[in-house]
Amino acid sequence: MKKLVIALTLITSGLSAQNQPQGVHVTGEGVVNVVPDQVLIDVRVEHEGDTAIEVKNKTDQDVDKVFKFLKKEGIAEKYVQTERISLNKNYQYNTKTYRYVASQSISIKLVDISKYENVIAGLLNAGINRIGNVNFTSSKLDELTKQARVKAIKDAKEKAKVFADALGQDLGKAIYISESNNHYPGPMYKTMAMESSARGGNDKQTIAVGEMQIKVDVQVNFALH
């Protein structure tokens, strides 16, 4: 019985050793900063009333104004998309009556950030009464992500070489590479229901674009010799 236990222990230990990462395992980080040159805006037209047809008609009228305004501003149709249309019947417990709410959500992409102030003012005047997320991004996102990947690999290799030199060994080729989720933290603004605050003039600066950061994390196994 003792011989059997010893044999099983040796086999288990051998399998465990085989599952251990070979060589040196390191993480690398690559970061690229860029000034955003595009902005994504989520807006919504919403109306509440006593009948479904009433709120739907009001919403449709305002949405039509919004689309006409965007076309006048030179925003290409491919950058304007209806995201969601809804019509809900809500019971009011205080008055024991029903109220209807109709809404349409629209996403807009501005490839020229300088138009932001005028577009927001025009949208509010056209009937937009909800602004959701305002996200700034870059038209060079794919290219800059590649640059961040290269930086991450170089960072990982430099770290691995430090370990190899400390051990008196030579750093071999990479035998495993894994990329974690990319991160694109950048300026994002979220607002609640909007009054037509832009009606008093649109010559004010209401945003600060700043910089967005493109970050890539990698895990790499290098062989040691």
Secondary structure as a PSIPRED ss2 file (coil, helix, strand):
# PSIPRED VFORMAT (PSIPRED V4.0)

   1 M C   1.000  0.000  0.000
   2 K H   0.000  1.000  0.000
   3 K H   0.000  1.000  0.000
   4 L H   0.000  1.000  0.000
   5 V H   0.000  1.000  0.000
   6 I H   0.000  1.000  0.000
   7 A H   0.000  1.000  0.000
   8 L H   0.000  1.000  0.000
   9 T H   0.000  1.000  0.000
  10 L H   0.000  1.000  0.000
  11 I H   0.000  1.000  0.000
  12 T H   0.000  1.000  0.000
  13 S H   0.000  1.000  0.000
  14 G H   0.000  1.000  0.000
  15 L H   0.000  1.000  0.000
  16 S H   0.000  1.000  0.000
  17 A H   0.000  1.000  0.000
  18 Q H   0.000  1.000  0.000
  19 N H   0.000  1.000  0.000
  20 Q C   1.000  0.000  0.000
  21 P C   1.000  0.000  0.000
  22 Q C   1.000  0.000  0.000
  23 G C   1.000  0.000  0.000
  24 V E   0.000  0.000  1.000
  25 H E   0.000  0.000  1.000
  26 V E   0.000  0.000  1.000
  27 T E   0.000  0.000  1.000
  28 G E   0.000  0.000  1.000
  29 E E   0.000  0.000  1.000
  30 G E   0.000  0.000  1.000
  31 V E   0.000  0.000  1.000
  32 V E   0.000  0.000  1.000
  33 N E   0.000  0.000  1.000
  34 V E   0.000  0.000  1.000
  35 V C   1.000  0.000  0.000
  36 P C   1.000  0.000  0.000
  37 D C   1.000  0.000  0.000
  38 Q E   0.000  0.000  1.000
  39 V E   0.000  0.000  1.000
  40 L E   0.000  0.000  1.000
  41 I E   0.000  0.000  1.000
  42 D E   0.000  0.000  1.000
  43 V E   0.000  0.000  1.000
  44 R E   0.000  0.000  1.000
  45 V E   0.000  0.000  1.000
  46 E E   0.000  0.000  1.000
  47 H E   0.000  0.000  1.000
  48 E E   0.000  0.000  1.000
  49 G E   0.000  0.000  1.000
  50 D C   1.000  0.000  0.000
  51 T C   1.000  0.000  0.000
  52 A H   0.000  1.000  0.000
  53 I H   0.000  1.000  0.000
  54 E H   0.000  1.000  0.000
  55 V H   0.000  1.000  0.000
  56 K H   0.000  1.000  0.000
  57 N H   0.000  1.000  0.000
  58 K H   0.000  1.000  0.000
  59 T H   0.000  1.000  0.000
  60 D H   0.000  1.000  0.000
  61 Q H   0.000  1.000  0.000
  62 D H   0.000  1.000  0.000
  63 V H   0.000  1.000  0.000
  64 D H   0.000  1.000  0.000
  65 K H   0.000  1.000  0.000
  66 V H   0.000  1.000  0.000
  67 F H   0.000  1.000  0.000
  68 K H   0.000  1.000  0.000
  69 F H   0.000  1.000  0.000
  70 L H   0.000  1.000  0.000
  71 K H   0.000  1.000  0.000
  72 K H   0.000  1.000  0.000
  73 E C   1.000  0.000  0.000
  74 G C   1.000  0.000  0.000
  75 I C   1.000  0.000  0.000
  76 A C   1.000  0.000  0.000
  77 E H   0.000  1.000  0.000
  78 K H   0.000  1.000  0.000
  79 Y H   0.000  1.000  0.000
  80 V E   0.000  0.000  1.000
  81 Q E   0.000  0.000  1.000
  82 T E   0.000  0.000  1.000
  83 E E   0.000  0.000  1.000
  84 R E   0.000  0.000  1.000
  85 I E   0.000  0.000  1.000
  86 S E   0.000  0.000  1.000
  87 L E   0.000  0.000  1.000
  88 N E   0.000  0.000  1.000
  89 K E   0.000  0.000  1.000
  90 N E   0.000  0.000  1.000
  91 Y E   0.000  0.000  1.000
  92 Q E   0.000  0.000  1.000
  93 Y C   1.000  0.000  0.000
  94 N C   1.000  0.000  0.000
  95 T C   1.000  0.000  0.000
  96 K C   1.000  0.000  0.000
  97 T E   0.000  0.000  1.000
  98 Y E   0.000  0.000  1.000
  99 R E   0.000  0.000  1.000
 100 Y E   0.000  0.000  1.000
 101 V E   0.000  0.000  1.000
 102 A E   0.000  0.000  1.000
 103 S E   0.000  0.000  1.000
 104 Q E   0.000  0.000  1.000
 105 S E   0.000  0.000  1.000
 106 I E   0.000  0.000  1.000
 107 S E   0.000  0.000  1.000
 108 I E   0.000  0.000  1.000
 109 K E   0.000  0.000  1.000
 110 L E   0.000  0.000  1.000
 111 V C   1.000  0.000  0.000
 112 D C   1.000  0.000  0.000
 113 I H   0.000  1.000  0.000
 114 S H   0.000  1.000  0.000
 115 K H   0.000  1.000  0.000
 116 Y H   0.000  1.000  0.000
 117 E H   0.000  1.000  0.000
 118 N H   0.000  1.000  0.000
 119 V H   0.000  1.000  0.000
 120 I H   0.000  1.000  0.000
 121 A H   0.000  1.000  0.000
 122 G H   0.000  1.000  0.000
 123 L H   0.000  1.000  0.000
 124 L H   0.000  1.000  0.000
 125 N H   0.000  1.000  0.000
 126 A H   0.000  1.000  0.000
 127 G C   1.000  0.000  0.000
 128 I C   1.000  0.000  0.000
 129 N C   1.000  0.000  0.000
 130 R E   0.000  0.000  1.000
 131 I E   0.000  0.000  1.000
 132 G E   0.000  0.000  1.000
 133 N E   0.000  0.000  1.000
 134 V E   0.000  0.000  1.000
 135 N E   0.000  0.000  1.000
 136 F E   0.000  0.000  1.000
 137 T E   0.000  0.000  1.000
 138 S C   1.000  0.000  0.000
 139 S C   1.000  0.000  0.000
 140 K C   1.000  0.000  0.000
 141 L H   0.000  1.000  0.000
 142 D H   0.000  1.000  0.000
 143 E H   0.000  1.000  0.000
 144 L H   0.000  1.000  0.000
 145 T H   0.000  1.000  0.000
 146 K H   0.000  1.000  0.000
 147 Q H   0.000  1.000  0.000
 148 A H   0.000  1.000  0.000
 149 R H   0.000  1.000  0.000
 150 V H   0.000  1.000  0.000
 151 K H   0.000  1.000  0.000
 152 A H   0.000  1.000  0.000
 153 I H   0.000  1.000  0.000
 154 K H   0.000  1.000  0.000
 155 D H   0.000  1.000  0.000
 156 A H   0.000  1.000  0.000
 157 K H   0.000  1.000  0.000
 158 E H   0.000  1.000  0.000
 159 K H   0.000  1.000  0.000
 160 A H   0.000  1.000  0.000
 161 K H   0.000  1.000  0.000
 162 V H   0.000  1.000  0.000
 163 F H   0.000  1.000  0.000
 164 A H   0.000  1.000  0.000
 165 D H   0.000  1.000  0.000
 166 A H   0.000  1.000  0.000
 167 L H   0.000  1.000  0.000
 168 G C   1.000  0.000  0.000
 169 Q C   1.000  0.000  0.000
 170 D C   1.000  0.000  0.000
 171 L E   0.000  0.000  1.000
 172 G E   0.000  0.000  1.000
 173 K E   0.000  0.000  1.000
 174 A E   0.000  0.000  1.000
 175 I E   0.000  0.000  1.000
 176 Y E   0.000  0.000  1.000
 177 I E   0.000  0.000  1.000
 178 S E   0.000  0.000  1.000
 179 E E   0.000  0.000  1.000
 180 S C   1.000  0.000  0.000
 181 N C   1.000  0.000  0.000
 182 N C   1.000  0.000  0.000
 183 H E   0.000  0.000  1.000
 184 Y C   1.000  0.000  0.000
 185 P C   1.000  0.000  0.000
 186 G C   1.000  0.000  0.000
 187 P C   1.000  0.000  0.000
 188 M E   0.000  0.000  1.000
 189 Y E   0.000  0.000  1.000
 190 K E   0.000  0.000  1.000
 191 T C   1.000  0.000  0.000
 192 M C   1.000  0.000  0.000
 193 A E   0.000  0.000  1.000
 194 M C   1.000  0.000  0.000
 195 E C   1.000  0.000  0.000
 196 S C   1.000  0.000  0.000
 197 S H   0.000  1.000  0.000
 198 A H   0.000  1.000  0.000
 199 R H   0.000  1.000  0.000
 200 G H   0.000  1.000  0.000
 201 G C   1.000  0.000  0.000
 202 N C   1.000  0.000  0.000
 203 D C   1.000  0.000  0.000
 204 K C   1.000  0.000  0.000
 205 Q C   1.000  0.000  0.000
 206 T C   1.000  0.000  0.000
 207 I C   1.000  0.000  0.000
 208 A C   1.000  0.000  0.000
 209 V C   1.000  0.000  0.000
 210 G C   1.000  0.000  0.000
 211 E C   1.000  0.000  0.000
 212 M E   0.000  0.000  1.000
 213 Q E   0.000  0.000  1.000
 214 I E   0.000  0.000  1.000
 215 K E   0.000  0.000  1.000
 216 V E   0.000  0.000  1.000
 217 D E   0.000  0.000  1.000
 218 V E   0.000  0.000  1.000
 219 Q E   0.000  0.000  1.000
 220 V E   0.000  0.000  1.000
 221 N E   0.000  0.000  1.000
 222 F E   0.000  0.000  1.000
 223 A E   0.000  0.000  1.000
 224 L E   0.000  0.000  1.000
 225 H C   1.000  0.000  0.000
